[in-house]
Amino acid sequence: MDGFDPATSFGPDVASRYDNSLRGDEQAACRFLAEVAGGGRVLEFAIGTGRIALPLAEQGVSVAGIELSRAMVDQLRSKPGGDALHVTVGDMSLERVPGTHSLVYLVFNSLFNLLTQDDQVRCFENAARHLADDGAFVVEAAVPSAWTAQHEYVRPEWVGTDSVGLDVCRYDPVTQLLEENHVTLSEKGIRFGPIVCRLIWPPEMDLMARIAGLRLAERWGGWDRQPFTADSKLHVSVYRRR
Ligand SMILES: C[S@@+](CC[C@H](N)C(=O)[O-])C[C@H]1O[C@@H](n2cnc3c(N)ncnc32)[C@H](O)[C@@H]1O
């Protein structure tokens, strides 16, 4: 996608609308993550508006975050409890925050926001760097197969009487890059929501983890520890040191 800048895909406009329709997995995710944290310190990579971090902190978990988009952090700060979280604005594959953590987590496909294999490996290495010896890195992401079955598609996201939302996508299996634009057509005009993701399947992630000195300890098909099967649309993977 010519001229795409990853830093702008979660700008002020997207950030202001981000929490309008929550994903619905927040409670289950917090339950899972609090159990894995076991009372220790927690760090969320790509913390966003605090969709997961804030309810987790409400349960008494000590949560910090790293986030690239200042607009998403501003949104987090505007919510109750948002000022209490320590958030570093920066790149999760590079940024270092003090101390070690019993849990580092990265959810909602956010690993895909890093657009090269090197950056994604660096992200695993950075997670490992922040972990206590018995700590865990939890990654939740889609299994991309359904998205990539067709290399190009346009899919209606919603159909209204005075507006429609279209998901316009192109997937390149050579680079594993999915170029996507959420296009809204309404009487106010046309609004674009471009994003590019590098899709990876679980086995590539497992090798990235090994490079970072971690091993897959558990893999689930959802936050409620559903079995991971050939039909799973997403996975929750727990990596620990060898
Ligand atoms: C789908 S949102 C997820 C936000 C939050 N984790 C959640 O579950 O709601 C993806 C987030 O990743 C952030 N992001 C993208 N690239 C990043 C990077 N290199 N370092 C840190 N955050 C990044 C975006 O700004 C955005 O807030």
The ligand as an SDF file (V2000), in Angstrom:
LIG
                    3D

 27 29  0  0  0  0  0  0  0  0999 V2000
   -5.8160   -3.8920   17.4260 C   0  0  0  0  0  0  0  0  0  0  0  0
   -5.1310   -2.6530   18.4420 S   0  0  0  0  0  0  0  0  0  0  0  0
   -5.0820   -3.5380   19.9940 C   0  0  0  0  0  0  0  0  0  0  0  0
   -5.0360   -2.6280   21.1970 C   0  0  0  0  0  0  0  0  0  0  0  0
   -5.2430   -3.3530   22.5220 C   0  0  0  0  0  0  0  0  0  0  0  0
   -4.1720   -4.2920   22.7770 N   0  0  0  0  0  0  0  0  0  0  0  0
   -6.5820   -4.0830   22.5230 C   0  0  0  0  0  0  0  0  0  0  0  0
   -6.5790   -5.3020   22.6710 O   0  0  0  0  0  0  0  0  0  0  0  0
   -7.5980   -3.4220   22.3900 O   0  0  0  0  0  0  0  0  0  0  0  0
   -3.4440   -2.6550   17.9150 C   0  0  0  0  0  0  0  0  0  0  0  0
   -2.5830   -1.6840   18.6860 C   0  0  0  0  0  0  0  0  0  0  0  0
   -1.2200   -1.9160   18.3570 O   0  0  0  0  0  0  0  0  0  0  0  0
   -0.5480   -0.6700   18.3850 C   0  0  0  0  0  0  0  0  0  0  0  0
    0.7350   -0.8230   17.7020 N   0  0  0  0  0  0  0  0  0  0  0  0
    0.9360   -1.0250   16.3710 C   0  0  0  0  0  0  0  0  0  0  0  0
    2.2550   -1.1560   16.1230 N   0  0  0  0  0  0  0  0  0  0  0  0
    2.8880   -1.0410   17.3250 C   0  0  0  0  0  0  0  0  0  0  0  0
    4.2530   -1.0880   17.7160 C   0  0  0  0  0  0  0  0  0  0  0  0
    5.2280   -1.2900   16.8280 N   0  0  0  0  0  0  0  0  0  0  0  0
    4.5560   -0.9290   19.0290 N   0  0  0  0  0  0  0  0  0  0  0  0
    3.5710   -0.7180   19.9370 C   0  0  0  0  0  0  0  0  0  0  0  0
    2.2710   -0.6590   19.6210 N   0  0  0  0  0  0  0  0  0  0  0  0
    1.9250   -0.8270   18.3320 C   0  0  0  0  0  0  0  0  0  0  0  0
   -1.5440    0.2390   17.7010 C   0  0  0  0  0  0  0  0  0  0  0  0
   -1.2420    1.5970   17.8600 O   0  0  0  0  0  0  0  0  0  0  0  0
   -2.8440   -0.2190   18.3650 C   0  0  0  0  0  0  0  0  0  0  0  0
   -3.0820    0.4880   19.5500 O   0  0  0  0  0  0  0  0  0  0  0  0
  1  2  1  0
  2  3  1  0
  2 10  1  0
  3  4  1  0
  4  5  1  0
  5  6  1  0
  5  7  1  0
  7  8  2  0
  7  9  1  0
 10 11  1  0
 11 12  1  0
 11 26  1  0
 12 13  1  0
 13 14  1  0
 13 24  1  0
 14 15  1  0
 14 23  1  0
 15 16  2  0
 16 17  1  0
 17 18  1  0
 17 23  2  0
 18 19  1  0
 18 20  2  0
 20 21  1  0
 21 22  2  0
 22 23  1  0
 24 25  1  0
 24 26  1  0
 26 27  1  0
M  CHG  2   2   1   9  -1
M  END
$$$$
